[in-house]
Amino acid sequence: MLRRSQLTWTSRSLQLAAVLVFSIAPLAAQESAAKVIYQTGQVSVANGGYFKALSAGDQIKAQQVVVTGPDGFARFEVADGSTFEIFPNSRVVFRETPGNWQHLLNVWMGRVKVFIQHAPGVPNPNQVTSPTAVISVRGTVFDVVVQDSDGTTLVSVDEGEVAVRNLTAQGNSAILHPGDSITVYRDVPLFGRQIDKGNILRNALRVARDAYYQIMIQRPVGGGGPVGGVPGSTGGGAQGDKGKGGNSPGTPPAGPGAPPAGPGAPPAGPGAPPAAPGGGD
């Protein structure tokens, strides 16, 4: 009798485990994809040495490389409602580390702007990396710009708190708050005094982004336009802390140095990127 009940319990446990596996699998697949919610210009995903053009509505998967040309810009949304924007002349890997859903992006070259979605008071840990830096966040709005082939990385925060660590030099992390910026150089330790608190770099990024947005909305969008709105629409809900109104500050710098290898993407420096979704100063 005891043996029969043990077998029954074991059978039920295996059935429950199978149900959990099949339930979690779609969630994992969803987490490992990002949807294009706005695209303009040359935006492609590298696929085995070839480049496939992306347009609004397409999805990218974990470990895929997104490459933008001199006029390319795209906004992507992940399952939790967070979004990220990739600017012209950029090369970015989406979820490069399998199984580590906190590693959102690895920026090889160019510029990204990230809007992490999270409920008030509930952290949403994410990481963005570059050749020289690890940027750790819990829910925030920030820019990352890789400026040259040496991996020089500018990090600027609009909202929330970001920890920046130099991958190529020993030392403590630098903690950035709204309005703070820092530049990470290869083999140079970070020091608190390196933090720019004057909003100079952040304002330069914003001007560039706003100018780019103006250019984009005044010309026809070929191949793929916004899903449910213009480039500056929230497209996926407010970013950063929920409930904050207004558009989030777009603050990208003028073009990110030399352009990455891409589908016929010449080096021209990017103009200014489109308006950011949700969040805001």
Order of alpha helices (4+ residues) and beta strands (2+ residues): alpha-beta-beta-beta-beta-beta-beta-beta-beta-beta-beta-beta-beta-beta-beta-beta-beta-beta-alpha-beta
